[in-house]
Amino acid sequence: MRPVWMVLALAACGPSPEPEEPPPLAVSATTPRGPVRDFVYTTIDGRTVSTQGYQGRMTVVALVAAYDTASQAQTRFLQSVFHRHTPRINVLLLVLEPPAHAPLVEAYRSSLGLSFDVALADADTTAGKGPFPGLHHVPSLVLLDREGHEVWRNLGLVEADALHDTIARHDPRAR
């Protein structure tokens, strides 16, 4: 038999609290239609990509690093979304690596068989001070509307179906 004080102490504790749900893997937010995210980058194969060149289509900009496994998974999901929405969207894989890593990034692009634009970010973008302020984490995603305004951003991995739903929510033509 338990002592009375133990029974009272256990009764005072009450039922166990419900376990909390684990935090989400990613943090995303729909942003108010803000200013145009004005950028110009040179792709790994030497072409120039820019806000102006991408206008007229929704654009997904993914900030990644070649050494990061979550970035590699994000890149695979982007490839799936790109094929599902071609030619209605643009995708830019923006690699946050120094210029000296260009051969590594080219090997990354080639080995994954990517069919969308891949570019090295400049120093300001890599530091989170460039056209996508605050984004220096990998993987991160930004969705730009047809005129280049940021309408959504995400810190962390987004699977292909969730990214498709996000694009469709912001662009009825993408359904």
C-alpha positions in Angstrom: 0.0 0.0 0.0 1.3 3.5 -0.9 1.6 6.2 1.7 -1.2 8.8 1.6 1.2 11.6 0.7 2.3 9.7 -2.5 -1.3 9.2 -3.6 -2.1 12.9 -3.0 1.0 14.0 -4.8 0.2 11.8 -7.8 -3.4 13.0 -7.9 -2.3 16.7 -7.8 -0.2 16.1 -10.9 -3.3 15.5 -13.0 -3.4 13.7 -16.3 -0.3 13.8 -18.5 -0.4 16.6 -21.0 -1.0 15.8 -24.6 2.3 15.5 -26.5 3.1 18.6 -28.6 3.2 18.2 -32.3 6.7 18.3 -33.7 7.8 21.6 -35.2 7.4 21.8 -39.0 10.4 21.0 -41.1 10.1 24.3 -42.9 8.9 27.8 -42.2 6.9 29.3 -45.0 5.0 32.5 -45.4 2.9 34.2 -48.0 4.2 37.7 -48.3 2.3 40.7 -49.3 3.0 41.6 -52.9 6.2 43.6 -52.4 8.7 45.3 -54.6 10.1 43.5 -57.6 13.1 41.3 -56.6 15.6 42.8 -59.1 18.4 40.4 -59.9 20.9 39.5 -62.6 23.0 36.3 -62.4 25.2 34.4 -64.8 24.4 30.8 -65.2 27.0 28.0 -65.0 26.8 27.7 -68.8 27.5 31.5 -69.3 24.0 32.8 -70.0 22.5 35.8 -68.2 19.3 35.4 -66.2 17.3 38.3 -64.7 14.1 39.4 -63.3 13.3 41.1 -66.6 14.1 37.9 -68.6 11.8 35.8 -66.4 8.8 38.2 -66.5 5.6 36.8 -67.9 5.9 33.5 -65.9 5.9 32.6 -62.3 9.4 32.0 -61.1 10.7 29.7 -58.4 14.1 30.7 -57.1 15.8 28.1 -54.9 18.8 29.0 -52.8 20.9 25.9 -52.2 24.4 24.6 -51.5 26.0 21.7 -53.5 27.3 20.1 -50.3 24.0 20.0 -48.4 21.8 16.9 -48.6 18.6 18.8 -48.0 19.5 21.1 -50.9 20.0 18.0 -53.1 16.6 16.7 -52.2 15.1 20.2 -52.9 16.7 20.2 -56.3 15.1 16.8 -57.1 11.7 18.1 -56.1 12.3 21.3 -58.2 13.1 19.1 -61.2 9.8 17.3 -60.8 7.8 20.6 -60.4 9.6 22.2 -63.4 8.7 19.3 -65.7 5.1 19.4 -64.5 4.7 23.1 -65.1 6.9 23.6 -68.2 6.5 26.0 -70.0 4.4 27.9 -67.5 7.1 28.6 -64.9 10.8 29.4 -64.6 13.1 27.8 -62.1 16.4 29.3 -61.0 18.7 27.2 -58.8 20.9 29.8 -57.1 23.9 28.1 -55.5 25.3 29.9 -52.4 29.0 28.9 -53.1 32.1 31.0 -53.9 33.1 31.5 -57.6 36.0 29.0 -57.1 33.3 26.3 -56.7 32.0 26.7 -60.2 33.4 23.3 -61.4 31.7 21.6 -58.4 28.4 23.3 -59.2 28.7 22.3 -62.9 29.3 18.7 -61.9 26.3 19.0 -59.5 24.1 20.3 -62.3 25.3 17.7 -64.8 25.1 14.7 -62.4 21.5 15.6 -61.5 20.6 16.2 -65.1 19.0 19.5 -64.4 17.1 21.2 -67.2 16.5 24.6 -65.5 18.9 27.5 -64.9 21.7 27.1 -62.4 23.8 30.1 -61.3 26.3 31.0 -58.5 25.0 33.6 -56.2 27.0 36.8 -55.7 28.6 37.7 -52.3 25.6 39.9 -51.3 23.1 37.3 -52.0 25.1 34.6 -50.2 25.2 36.9 -47.2 21.4 37.5 -47.3 21.8 41.1 -48.3 21.1 40.9 -52.0 17.8 40.8 -53.9 16.4 38.2 -51.5 17.1 39.8 -48.1 17.3 37.5 -45.1 17.7 34.4 -47.2 21.1 32.9 -46.6 19.9 29.5 -45.3 19.7 26.4 -47.5 17.5 25.3 -48.9 15.3 28.3 -49.2 12.6 29.0 -51.8 11.1 32.2 -53.2 8.1 32.4 -55.5 7.9 35.4 -57.7 4.8 36.4 -59.6 4.7 37.1 -63.3 6.1 40.6 -62.8 8.9 39.6 -60.4 7.2 40.5 -57.1 7.9 38.1 -54.2 4.6 36.4 -53.2 5.9 33.5 -51.0 9.1 32.3 -49.3 10.1 29.2 -47.5 13.0 28.3 -45.2 13.6 24.6 -45.4 12.7 21.6 -47.6 9.4 21.7 -49.6 8.3 18.5 -51.3 7.1 18.6 -54.9 3.4 18.3 -54.3 3.4 21.1 -51.6 5.4 23.3 -54.0 3.0 22.6 -56.8 0.0 23.5 -54.5 1.8 26.7 -53.6 2.3 27.7 -57.2 -1.3 26.8 -58.1 -2.5 28.9 -55.1 -0.7 32.0 -56.5 -1.3 31.4 -60.2 -4.6 29.8 -61.3 -3.2 29.1 -64.7 -0.7 26.6 -63.1 -3.4 24.2 -62.0 
